[in-house]
Amino acid sequence: MRFLHAADLHLDSPLLGLDRYAGAPVEALRGATRRALENLVALAVAEKVDAVVIAGDLFDGDWRDFNTGLFLVAQMAKLREAGIRVWLVSGNHDAASRISRSLGLPGNVHRLSDRKIETSIDENLGLAVHGRGFTTPQLTENVVPDFPSPRSGLFNIGLLHTSADGRHGHATYAPCSVEDMLARGYDYWALGHVHTREILAQSPAYVVFPGNPQGRHIREPGPRGCYLVEVDGNLRAAEPAFHELDVVRWERLAVDATPHSTPDAILVAVRAALASAIEAAGGRLLAARVDITGASEAHEALTGDPSKWREEILGLAIDLGGEGLWIEKTNFKTTLPHAAASNIDTGPLSGLLAGLDAAENAGISEMLKPFCDWLPADLFDEDTPRFDTDSVRADLLISARDEVRRALLPPPT
């Protein structure tokens, strides 16, 4: 028996905020979750799997209209035509209380109960799937101890949308430990909710987060997909094999400016990083953020006219990738080399710059917090929400220090 394990498709996720980005390939980005589901179905058919299990958040929330449901029905029908069964549970985004519209799914699809643990058995496949979904977006209790004992002579899968023992950036839902899951005696735990793939345990059973099949923003970089699992005649699962499904590849590229003394030399390094990322994306649309870091003689030129150098990088992108490459953002996080900074700090500006340093040491970043909280949320992206950390507010003071230098010193020659 062979099956695919997927989760967190977030079908038709609206990807709010894209309109703020000039030149963003909005339609390609918003259609990416559908294309990833099509890739999942195509993979299942090509690999002739027996089953697909989906561990929650098939939808991102309530449908705008019935087109979302109709698309899903069409894809599930393709699996039915190939003789492939589907088991799924709901998660916090597509909990029963959040989805006001519904359509009947083809007979090969079994959605496990949202209200209690349910076991579904397919004797022909030798498979027992145990799981439950969410009635509301908040399921805060550990439900794993309520899962039944494994069915003898069958391959037993636990299907659950959970934060497990906690993962950074993910809210706590259906919390449980790996030990809790292994104690049930199942052969495989198919988990969802955490968008970064991770194998939590391999023995005596696999406990697996497949991640989401399509990254939706810069905080979900790199390859995204699902796992293909093969079960032998002794009801043992081989190591899950990861398969890429994403059609848009998000990447954050760090370019070290330290070895380079001019902006033009840094552009050469940016070009090389972009070319490498395009190759790694394998023909997918690449959505890249470029972070230029390090101590460089080019610092003043870069930060003195960042718009010019962002446009230069956009030009590189058009030359390299055309419509297959989109620069989501460029950040200049360089500093002056120590020697250059020391020269300034011992001159007439030393007192003023020392005052800025003293302000930071006195906790001015904490004093800025009420002001930052007052600012409209839509001024910020998901990467630095509302300047809500000390490090982000400290970056403001670093920028202020640079602005003082640029305002009072002659421009670099």
Secondary structure by P-SEA (a helix, b strand, c coil): cbbbbbccccccccccccccccccaaaaaaaaaaaaaaaaaaaaaaacccbbbbcccccccccccaaaaaaaaaaaaaaaaabbbbbbbbccccccccccbbbbccccccccccccbbbbbcccccbbbbbbbbccccccccccccccccccccbbbbbbbccccccccccccccccaaaaaaaccccccccccccccccccccbbbbbcccccccccccccbbbbbbbbbccccccccbbbbbcccbbbbbbbbbccccccaaaaaaaaaaaaaaaaaaacccccbbbbbbbccccaaaaaaacaaaaaaaaaaaaaaccccccccccccccccccaaaaaaaaaccaaaaaaaaaaaaaacccccaaaaaaacccccccccccccccaaaaaaaaaaaaaaaaaacccccc
